[in-house]
Amino acid sequence: MLAILLAHAAAAVVALPCVRVLGRRAFYVLALAPLSGLAWVATHWNDGQRIAIGWAPAMHMDLDLRFDVLASIMSALVLGIGALILIYCARYFDDDDAQRLGIFAGYLVAFAGAMFGLVVSDNMLLLYTFWEVTTVLSFLLVGHHSEQGPDRRAAMQALLVTAAGGLAMLVGIVMVGEHYGSYLLSDVLIRVRPHDWWTAIALVLILVGALSKSAIVPLHFWLPGAMVAPTPVSAYLHAAAMVKAGVYLVARLAPGFAGSAPWHPIVLCLGLLSMILAGLRALQVTDLKLVLAFGTVSQLGFLMVLLGVGTPAAALAGVTMIVAHALFKSALFMVVGIIDHGAGTRDLRRLSGLGRRAPALCVIAILAALSMAGIPPLLGFVGKESALAALLTADNLSAPVRGLLTLGVVIGSMLTVGYSLRFLWGAFGTKPESAKLPAPEQRWHRPGPMLLLPPGIAAVLSLAAGLGAPWLDGLLRPYAQTLPGAEPEHLALWHGWGHALALSMVVIACGMVLFEIRDRFGESANPRLGNADRVYDRVLATMDTLSLRMTGATQRGSLPLNQALILTTLAVLPTVMLLFGARARVSLRWWDSPAQPVIGLIMAAMAIGATVMRNRLAAVLLVGVTGYGSGVIFALHGAPDLALTQFLVETLVLVIFVLVLRKFPAEVEPGRTAALRFRRAGLAIVVGTVVAVLGAFATAARTAEPIWRRIPMAAYQFGGGKNAVNVLLVDARGWDTLGEISVLVVAATGVASLVFRSRRFGLAPRVADAPGYAPDPAAPDWLTAASLLPARERSMVLAITTRLVFPTIMAMSAYFFFAGHNAPGGGFAGGLTAGLALVLRYLAGGRYELGEALPLDAGQLLGTGLVFAAGTATGSMFLGAPPLSSAIIQVTLPLIGAVKLVTAMLFDLGVYLIVVGLVLDVLRSLGAGLDSEANAPGRGQEVR
């Protein structure tokens, strides 16, 4: 199973270069990934294989995979239909847009891999991860032609609906996992208590995700809208893969949850409603693709009903219809793609005579459509007759419910026959009475054999599976046996005369009548029946209005007001909870040494000074002193690592403040400070007091042994380092650090984008880029770009000092990086030190000196650092360590001796590069970028 997932991941990565080299023939190569996976599935059918790989056990995020009969069925469809679609793509697309086609191929192969991962996942959180991957990839595939408005709207609509349902499902998964003490589906289905109220709430949330993914009413409207996607996307995602995810989840949960109170009302009612409403819509629309789209919604509702009943007979009929639907619907979508290519239209009112022009295509369509209609001897008939028999004998339903459900399925099946015949008539029938027809004899392009092969295989398999129903029964029956109840009747083309056969005959006869009176249903482009698009638009408009009003009330563009709201909330809510909740007894030790209160008084004085200062720079410097005071207190407490980081961060923040304050007036206007100064000071005092009090109570409430006593030994034993702080950052708390540096990358990108606006990435300008630059032989060569500064802004002392100190600071940066695992330092401290060296070069030589100091793109540094950091998540696994943890490699080198290498060093290197890239980005934007604007015509002279 892991090999199949890795094969699809590799195929997705090489898809773009493969398409560039081979053109559309690359799809044949990419099809080898699902074909090899299909071969493995066929040889390991229902072998019960399990894989458990530890990933993040504390978060229940382990790679737990299970290959049972339901996974076998779904995997065969996902991989088999996926291979056919990729082969179809090789003849469907042109070579005109190789780059876009390569990206499309990568997305499609990745989707097949994600769908396979979804159906074999036993861990519910892993299942949800693959679930959302399919959501994102479907968004990208549906919006393949993103330059077109309808494509963007359809892609966004599918994303919003399915992602919102997925979030609800995630909450339900967490509720189930925590309630039953396991996130493994196999464990939960054994332990489940279906009549538990907590389980009922969680089940409703999970079903919301399943119903949204499978386009069940009232969340069905995104699927017809997604028909703007290329036909291979519709044939795969919306016939055999993505929309089957919700159906699969219902089938997976049915053995344990079918007896829960909300199960039948939700699944059966909405499934039946979808089957009937979408069937009616399929009789109205005139686009062949939309006919199939609404037919898909109808069939998905039918599948939900069968799998939701909860009896072995209905379950067997349900999985049979899953197989049948994947075969006939994928074939029909591919047929529509061929018609669209050859005739230039999908409007069934304008197509005529294709049956005689394309007899092979017509035969393929007839086989697939008859299977959809449930006509013998196709597999659709086997599944539908089994479904009717299962509904008639569903002993877990009351007689009235059983009767209403059977009646509803019969009506929906009549509609299915009607729109199946309408599809065949619209696509291949001859309509001489129409006056608006083009001349298909002149426009029709005969499809080649390789374009006909994939839909032909799917259609023939529908016939072969119907004729070989007893053989198919042996493959599908083990799933039905997982549900409680009597053994279901075997699949067969002929069960003798009975109620099910009589109902099938009634369905076929009435469906033919519906086809004959099809004109009475109307062919409106925007019918009211089942049109949830309007509701969707109104919901979005209402949400936009509410968000605007809420934003207007809370975000008025005033930074002080926003900060005041946040700080007030921080002060009020915890205080209320502390007053009315349980409180521990607090015992305070005011200081450990006389130096601490002295430093505290200095910090307090600086804070008061910053409050009363009108000069902006002076206020910033006073605030900086309070930061340095914090660093001194850290050092007095025996935390040199924290002290070093605090000093470096405080220095860099001061520089950034100075860079920004250059564009502000030197002093704050008196009228703006007099009224607000004391209120802000009072709020600051309250917040500081609340934080200190909360800290004291939180510390006093501790009942267990403090974890810090175990950290030094654990850092050395498991992380291979003596510096507990650094080991925590790159090993024990590596996930947190990865998230934090990702935020740093986003923040750097955002700040630089606001300054540069039109061109985000690039190198800092170098001396050779300076307009009118000519070397001055008389100028001292201390710094390359110092001669470009105006004479009044040059400082020889600063230039000489920078020339001498810069290499030393960089050497210290390297020392901090390499020594940080066992001594104070690390990637963060080393990066900050290197950043300060760059700051010194900028201050001494200006923006051109920055380009000479580090001629690299800040964006590339940020991206490379993030790749190094994220790569450690998987790299350590290949060395036998958990992700984002330290794998220790010990080697003996000649002349050097024993050397110990820790993989966390690569993570630290990523942190180092990100910090350096961040500083370079800030200096380029808030420094060099603003300098360039200041030097622009009409903007005055440069101010450093």
N, C-alpha and C positions, 0 to 999 in steps of 0.2 A: 504493500500500500504506500509506504514511504517512497519507494522507487517510482511509482506512478505519479505521485505529487511532484517529486523532484524533476521527473521527465517533462511534465507540463510546464514547470517553472523555467527549466532550461529552454524549452521550445519557445516560450513567450519572450525570453531574453534575446534569443537569436533570430526571432521572426523578422525584425526590421532589416538587419543586414542580409538575411537570407532572401527577402523579397527584393532588395536592391540588386542582388546578384542574379537571382533566377527569375525575377518577375513574378507573375501570378502562378507559375509552376512551383513556386516555393510552397504553396498550400499542399501539394502532394507530399512534400517532405515533412511538413508540420503534422500532417495527418497520421504519421507514423507513431506519434506520442499517444493519441487515444486508441489507435489500433493495437499497439503493444499492450496497453492497459486492458483492452477488451479481451485479448488473448489470455492474459493473466486471470481475469474474472471468470472466463469460461472454464479454465482449468482448476480454479479454486472455489467453485460455486458453493456457497453456504458451508464453508469449511470451519466456520467459527473462529477464525484467526483473530488474535488480539495483539495490539502493540501498546505499550505504556512507556513513555519516555518522560522523565522528570524535566520540567521547565521552570515553573515557579510554584512549588507546592503550597506555599503559604497563601497564595492567591487562587489556588485550585486551577491554575492554568498549566495543566500537564497535557502532553500529546497522547491522549487515549483514543485509540482507533479500534473499531470492531467491525468484522466482516461477517454478517449473518445473511439470512435469505433476503430480507428487505433491502439491505445494502447491496446485495448481489443484483437484484432486479433493477434498482435505480442506477447502479454503476453501469450495467450493461446498456441501459438506455442512454445515459449521459455520454458514455464513451463511444458507443456504436453510432448513435445519431450524430454525435460530434464529428466523428471521422467522415461520415457521409457529407455533412455540411462543408467541411474543409475541402473535400474533393469537389463539391459543387462550386465552391468559391473560385477554384482554379479556372473555371470556364465562365463563371457569372461575371466577374469583374474584368475590366480592361487594364492595360499596363500604363494608362495615361498618368496616373497619380501614384507612383510607386512608393513614395514616402508615406502618404496617408494610408495606403494599402498595407504597408508593413506594420504600422501602428495598429490598424484594425486587426490584422492577423494575430499580433501579440495579445491584444485584448481578448480575442475570441478563444485562443488556446488557454490563456490564463483563466478565463471563465470556466472552461471545461475542467481544468484542474481544481478550481475553487469549488465547483459543484460536486466533484468527486469527493473532495475533502469534507464537504458538508454531509454527504450521505454516509460516510464511514466514520464520522466523529461520534464517539461515545461520551466525551466530555461536553456538557451543554455549553460551556463558555467557548470552547473551541468551535463547536457548531455555530454559535452566534458570530464568531469571528469570520468564518467562511461565509455565513449568511450575509454579513455586511459587505464582504469583499464582492460577492455577486451583485449586491445592490450598486456599489460604485462602478463596477465594470459594465453593468447593464446601462447605467447612466452614460458612460462613455461610448458604448456601442450604439445606443439609440440616438445619441447626439453626434453621430459620425459626421454628418454634414452640419457642423455647428454654425456655419455662416448663414444658415437658413433659419428664419424665425420659428416656423412650425416644429423643426427638429429640436431647437433649444427648449421650446415650451414643453414638448412631449418628454424630453429627457428630464427636465426639472420636475415635471409632474410625477413621473415614475419614481424619481429619487425621493421627493418629499413624502409621497404616500407610503412607499415601502420602507423608507428609513424611519418614519414616524411609527409605523407598526413594529419595526424592529426594536425601537427603543422601549415600547411597551412590553414586547416579548422579553427583553433583557431584564426588566424589573421582575417579570414573572419567573424567569429562570433563577434569579438570585433568591427570590422568595422560596421557590421549591428547593433549591440547593441548600439553603441555610436551614430550612424546616426539616429536611430529611437527612441532613448531615453528609450529603454527597452530591456532587455535580455530575456523576455518571448516570446516563440514562438507564443503563442496565440495572444499577442499584435502585434508582428511584422507582422504576416500574415494579420492582419486587416489594419495596417498602410502602408504596403509595396507599394512602387512606382516602379513597375518593369522596367520602362524605364529610371530610374535614373542611371547615369553613375557610381556613387559610389556604388550603389546596384549591378550593373553588375560586377564590379571588385570583390566585396565581394562574390558574388554568385559563380564566377569562383573558388575562393579559397576554398569555402565550398565544391563545387563539386569535387575538387581534393581529399579532404579527403574522401568523399563518394565513389568515384570511386576506390580509392586505397583499401578501406576496403572491397569492394565487388568484388575485383579482376577483374576489367574491363580493357581491352586492352588500353594502353600498360603496365599497372601495374598488369597484371594477373598472372605472372609467379610464384609468391610466393605461390599461392594456390596449384598447382600440386606438388611443392616441399614439401609442408607441409604434403603430404600424407605419409611421413615416420612416422608420429605420430601414436599412437595406434588407432585402428579402432573406438572406442567410441568417440575419439576426432574428427575424420573426420566426423562421423555420426552426431555429434552435432554442433560443431563450424562451419564446412565447408558445412553444409547442411541446418541447421535450425536456427543457432544463429548468429555467428560472421559475416559471409558474408552477412547476411540479414541486418546488421546495416546500410550499405550504401544504400541499397534498401529502407529501412525504412525511412532514412533521405530524400531521393528523394521524396518518397510518402508524407512525412510530409510537405515538402516545395512546392510541386506541386500546391496546391490551391492558393498560393500567387505569386510564382515566375515563373510559367510555361510560362507567357507572356514576360519574360525578354529576351533580345536579345541573350545572350549566351546560354540560356537553351537548345533549340532544337538542335543547331549544336553540342553541346558537348554531351548531354545525348543520343540523337537519333543516331548520327553517331557512337560514340564509343560503344554504346550498340549493334547496328546492326553488327559492325565489330567484336565484341567479340562473338556474337552468331554464326557467320559463321566460323571465324578462329578456335575457340575452338571446334566447331562441326567437322571440318575437322581433327583436331588433335585427337579427340576421335575415329575417324575411323582408326588412324594409330597406336596408342600405344597398347601394348600387355598386360600390367598389368591391371587387372580388376579395381583396385582402381584408376589408372590413367585414365581409360576410364570414370569412374564416376567423377573424378576431372575435366577433361576437359569438360565433360558434364555439370558440375556445373557452370563453367565459361560461357558456352554457354547459359545455362538457366538464369543466372544472367544478361547477356546482354539482353536477351528477356524481363526480368522483367523491366530492366531499360527503354527499349523502350516503354513498355506499360504504365508505371507510368510517363514517361516523355512526352507523347503525350499531356496530359493536358485536356482531355475530360472526362466527367463522365463515358461513356461507356468503354473507355480504362482503367480508374481507377478501375472500377469494375472487368474487366478482369484481371488487374494486381494483385489486392489483392486475387482474386481467384487462380491465378497461384502461388502466394506466399504460400498459404495454400497447394496447390497440390504439389508444389516442396518440401516443408518441409516434407510432408508425404512420397512421393515416394523415395526421395533421401536418407532420413535417413534410410528407410527400406532397400534400396539397399546397402548402406554402411555396415549395420549390416549383411546383407547376405554375403557380401564379407569377413567380419571378420570371420564368421562361416566357410566359404570355406577355408580360410587361415588356420584356426585352424585344420580343419578336414583333408584337403588334403596336407597341408604343402607347397602350392604354390598358387600364384595368376596369374600365367602366363596362359592366355587363350589358348595358343598353346599346353600346357601340360595337361590341364584338359579334361577329357572325361568321359562320362557315369554317371555324378553325378545326372542327371535327374531321373534315375531309382533307384539310391542308396539313394537319399534324396528327395522323392516326395513332402513332405510337404514344404521343403525349396524351391523347384522348383516352387510350386504353389505361394508361397509368392513372389518370385522374378518375376514371370510372371505378377502378379497383379500390382506390383510396376513399372515394366518396361513398361507395356502397358499404365499405367497412364503417364509415362514420354514421351512415344511416341505419346500420344494424341489419344488413341484408345477408342471408346465407349465400355461400359458405365462408364468408370473411370472418376475421377474428372479432370484429365489432359485434356481429350477431351472437357469437358464443358468449361474449361478455355481457351483452344486454339481456339475453335470455336468462343467464345465470343471475343477473341482478334482479330481474322481475321475480324469479323463483325465490331468491333470498328475501326480498321484501315481503312476499306473501307469507313466508314462514318465520318472520322475525319475532320469536316468542318473547324477546325482552321489551317489546313495544306493546302497548294496549291495542285492542282491536280497532278503535276509531283512528288512532294515530297511524296504525299500519295501513288502514284503508286510505286515509288522506295522503299518506306518503306515496303509496302505490299509484294513486290517481294522479298525483302531481308528476311523478316520473313518467307515467304514460303520456300525459299531455306534453311534457318536455321532449319525450322521444318522438312524438308526432311532429313537433316543430323541427326536430333534428332531421327527420326524413324530408320535410318540406324544404328546408334551406339547403340540404345536400343536393336534392334534385334541381333546385333553383341555381345552385352553383354550376352544376354540369350544363344546364340549359344556357345559363348566361355566358359561360366560357366557351362552349363548343357548339351550341345549337345554331341553326341557320335562321335568321330573322329577316326575311326579304321585305317585310312590311315596314321596316323602319326607314325613315328618310334621312337620318343623320349618320348613317354608317360610313366609315371610310372604306376604302377598297383593300380588304385584307390580302387579296391576291397580289397586290403591288407592294404592300408594306411588310408582309410577313417574312421573317427571317427564320429559316429552318434551324432548329437547335441541333447541335452536334451530339454524337453518341455519348461523350463524356459528361455533357450537361444533362442528358436524360438518365444516365446510369444511377446517380444517387436516389432521385425520387422513384425510379423503377425498382431499385432494390427494396426500398421501404414498402412500396405497394405490393410487390410480390411476397414479401415477408408477411404482410397482412393476410394474404391468401394462404400461404403455407402454414402459418400459425393456426388459422381457422381449421384447415384440414388436419393438422397435427395437434388438435386440442388435447387429446389424452397425454401426449408427450409433454406439452406445455404445463399440464396439470401437475405433473411430477415436479416441475421446477418451482411452481408458485404455491403449491399446497402447504409447504412448511410454514409460510407466514400465517395462513389462516389458522393453523393449529396453535398459534400463540395466543389466540383469543379463547375465552371460556365458552363452552357450548358444544353441541353435537357436531360430529364430523360432517363437513359439507359434501354435497353431491359432486361427483367428478365432472370436470369440464368435458363437454362432448358436443358435436354438431347436432346430434339427435338424442333427445331424452324421451321420445314418445309423445303421444298426445297428452296435453295437460293445460293447466291454466296459464302457465308462462308462454307456451307456444300460441295459445289463443290470443293473449294480450299482444304478442309480437305481431301477429297477423293484423289485429286491429290497428296497431301503431302504424304499420306499413300502409294499410289501406287509407287511414285518415291522413297520413302524411302526404300521400299522393293527391288527396283532395285539397289539402292546403296548398300544394304546389299549383294546382289548377286554378285556385282562386287567389293566387299571390298578388294580383293587381289590386285587390281590395285592401291590402295592408298599407298601401301608400309607399312612396319612395322619396321621402323628405330628407333633405341633407341635414336638417336640425330638428329631428322629431322630439316631441316632449317625452315620449315613453322611454323611461330608463336613462334619460340624459342627465347624468350627474355632473357633467362638466360645468353647468351653471352653478350648481351648489358649490363645487370646488372653487370657482372664481369668486363667489360671494364670500366664502369662508376666508380666502386669502385677502380679499379686500377688507373684510372686517378686522382681520388680524393686523393688517397694515395700519388701519385707522387707529386701533387700540394701541399699537406700538408707538405710533407717532404721538398720540396724546400722552402716553406714559412717559415717553422720552421728553416731550415738551414740558412735563411737570417736574421731572427729576434731573434732566440734563439740559440746563439752560445756557450752556456755553461758558459758565463761570467755574474755573478750576477751584477757587476757594470754597464756593458753595458745594461742589461735588465732594471735596475733601471733608467739609463740615458734616455733610450727611453721613458719610462713611464712618467718620470718627465718633459722631454722636451715637450711631447704631452700635459701634464697638463698645462704647461706654455704658449705654443704657441696658441693653439686653443681658450681658453677663452679670451686671450689678443686680438686676431684678431676679435672675435665677439664683444668684448667691444669697440674696436676702430671704427668698422663700424656699430655698432648698436646704439640704443637709450640709453642714459645714464642719470641717475638721478643726481641731484645736491647734492654733498657730503659736509657735515659739520662735522668736527671731533672734539672730545673732547679728548685731548691727555692723560690725567690722571685724576683720581678722588681723589687721595691722594698722598702725596710725596713718600710713600713707593712703589708705583707701578713703577715709573721710575727707582728707585734704584734696585728693583728686576729685571726689564727688562735689565738693564746694566749688572747685574751679569749673567743673562742667556746668553746675547750676548757674554760676555767674556768667559764663559764656552764653548759656541759653537765654538768660535775662537780657544780656547785651544784644543778642541777635533780635530780640523782640522790640527793643527800643531804637535800634539803629535805623536810620533812613538810607544810608549808603548801602547799595545792594552788595557790592564786593565785600565790604567790611562785615556785613551780616553773614555772608557765605563763609568767610574765614572763621568767624566765631562759631558757626555751626560745625565747621571742620574740626575745631579744637575739641568740641564735645565728642566727636568720633575718635580722635586720637586718645582722648581720655579713656574711652571704652577699651581701646587696644592696650593701654597701660594696665587697666584693671585685669584684662585677660592674662597679661604677662605675670602680674602679681599672683594670680590664681594658678600658675603653673600650666598655662595653655599657650605656649609660644606659637603654635601653628595658627590658632585663632588670632593672636595678636599680630602676627605677620600679615595675615590676610586682611585684617581690619586696617592696618596702616596702609597697605597697598591700595585697597579699595577706596579708602578715604582720600588718598592723594589723587587717584585717578578721577574720582567724583569732583574734587575741587577743580581739577583742570577742565573737566567738561562744563562745570558751572561757569568758569571764567570764559570759555569759548562762547557760550550762549549769551552771557551778560554783555559781551562786546556790542551786541545789537540792541541793548536796552539803555535807557537813560541811566546816568550814574546814580541818581537818587530817586526815591519814591516821592511822588508829590505829597505834600503835607495833608491835603484834603482827603486823600485816599487812605491814609493810615490812622488819622486821629480817632475816627469813629469806630474802627474795627480792631485796633491794636489790642485793647484790653479784653474784648470778647474772644479773640483768637488765643490770646495768652491764657485766659481762663479755661478754654476748651482744651488747650494743650496740657494744662496742669491736671484737669480732670482725667483725661485719657491716660496720662502717665501714672497717676495715682491708681486708677482702675487696673492697669496692666500689672503694676507692682503688687497690688493686693491679690489679684487673681493668681499671680505667680506664687505668692506666699501660701495661699490656701491650697493650690494644686500640689505644691511640694509637701505640705503637711498632710495631704490626703493619701500619700503613698503608703501602701500596706505591704507590698512585696519588696524583695531585695532589689536595690537599684541595679539596673542593667550595666551601668558604667563600670561596676566592679569586674564584670566578666569581659568587657570589650577588649582591653589590652591583650589578654591571653588569647582570646578568640581571633583577634586581628593577626597575631603571629602564627597561630596554628592553621587557620583556614585561609587567610589572605596573604601569608608569607611576608608580612611587613611589621615593623615595630611602631610605625607612626599610625596610631589608631584612627586619627581623624582622616588621613588620606585613604586608608583601607576602607573605612566606612563609605567614603564618597565614591570610590571606584569599584567596590565589591559588594559589601552588605547592603548599601543603599544605592546601588548602581542604577536601578530603575528611576529613582528620584532624580539623581544627577542627570541622567539622560533626558528626562523631561525638562529639567531646568535649563540645560544648555540648548535644548530645542527652542525654548522660550527666548533665550538670548539671541539665537539666530533670527527668529521672527522679529524681535525688537530692533536688532541692528538693521535688518532689511527695511522695516517700517520707517525708522528714522531717516535712513539714507534716501528712501524713496520720496519722502516728504520734501527733502531738500533738493534732490536732483530732478524729480518730477518726470522728465522726459527720458533720461538715460540713467538707469540705476547702476549698472555694473561698469567696470573699467578700472584702469590703473590710475594711481595718483600721477599728476603731471610731473614730468622730469625736466631737467634744466634745458635739454635740447628742444623741449616743447614751448619754452618761453618765447613770446613774440619779440623779435628783434634782438635775440640773445647773441652776444659776441664775447668771447673770453677776454678778460682784462688781465694782461700779464702782470700788471703792477699790484693787483689785488692779492692779499695773502690767501694761500690755499689751505685754510683750516677746514672749511666746509665748502662743498661744491657749489651750493646755491646761495651762499651768504652774500655774494656780490650782487645778486638780483634784488636784494632788499634796498629800500631807500636809505640814504646815508644816515639819516636821523634815527633809523630803527636798528642799525647794526650795533652789535655788542661784541667787540673782539674778545673780551673776557669770557662771555658766554660761549662764543664759538670755540675758543681754545679749550675751555673746560669740557664742552660737549665732545670735541674730538678726542680728548684723553679719557673721558669717563664712559663714553658709549660702549667701547669694547668690554670694559670691565662690567658694566651692567648686564650686557648680553651674556658674558661668561657666568655671572651670578644667576641669570635666568636659567641657563642650562644646568647649573649646579642644583638649583631648587627643583628643577624637573626630575633629574636623575636621582637625587637624594631624597625626594619627597616621600618615598615608600617607607623609609626607615628613620627619617629625620624631618624637622620642620621644612615644609615646602610642598611640592606636588605640581601637577599640571596647571592648576588655577593660579597658584602663587607665581610659578615660573612665567606663565602667560602675562600676568599683570606686570611683572618686572620688565619683561620685554616690551610691553605696551608703554611703560613709563620711559623706557629708552627711546621709543619712537616719539613720544611726546616731547622729550628733550630735543631731539633732532628737529622737530617741527618748530618749537619755540625759538631755536637758535637760527634756523635757516629758512623758515617759511614753508609754504606749501610745496615748492619745488624740491626742497630738501627731503621732504617726506617721500617723494617718488624715488629719490636717489637712495634713501635708507632702505626701503623695502619695495622693489619694483614688482609687486605681485598684486593680483586682483583680490580685493577683500572678499568678494563673493566666493571665489574659488577656495580661499582659506577656510571660510565658514563651512562650505559644502564638504571639503576634504575632512575637516575635523569631525563633522557630524557622521560621515561615512566611517571613519576610524572608530568613533565611539559606538555607533550602532552595530558595526561589524563585530565588535567584541561580544555582542549578545549571542551570536551564533558561532564565532570562532572558537570560544572556549569549549563549546560542546564537542568539537572534533578532537579535543584533547582530554575528554573525559570529565570535564567540570560542568557544573550548571551554568546556564546563560548569565552573562554579565557578572561573572565571578572569576576568581584568580585560578588559572591553571599554572602550576609551577613546573618549570623545565630546568633540570640540573644537568649541566654538561661539564666536561673537563677539557680544557684547551691547552695545547702546547705552550709552554713558557708562561701562560697566564694562570693556569690552575683551575680550580673549581669555580664555575660561574653559575649563578642562579638567576634565571629569567622568569618574570611573572607576566602573564598575558594582560593583566590589568594595566601594564605600562602603555599598551596600545590605546586603551580607553583614556588614560591620562594624556597621551599625546593628542587625542582628539580634543580633549578639554583645552589643552595648551593652544592648539591651532585656532580653536573657536574664540578664545579670549584675545589672542593676537589679532585675529580677523575683526573682532568686534571693535577693538581700539583703533585699528586702521580705518575701519568704516566710519567711526565717530570722527576721527581726525579729518578724513576725506570730506565728510558731509558738514559737520558743525565747524570744522576748521577751514580746510582748503575750499570746500564748496561755498561757504559764506564769503570767503576771501574773493573768490572769482566773481560773485555777485556784486561785491563792494567795488571791484575794479571795472565792472561793466560800464559802458558809456552812460553818463548821467547819474551814476551811483556814487561818485566820490572816490577818494583814494582808499587804498587798502589799510585796514586797521588791524594790527596783529594783537 
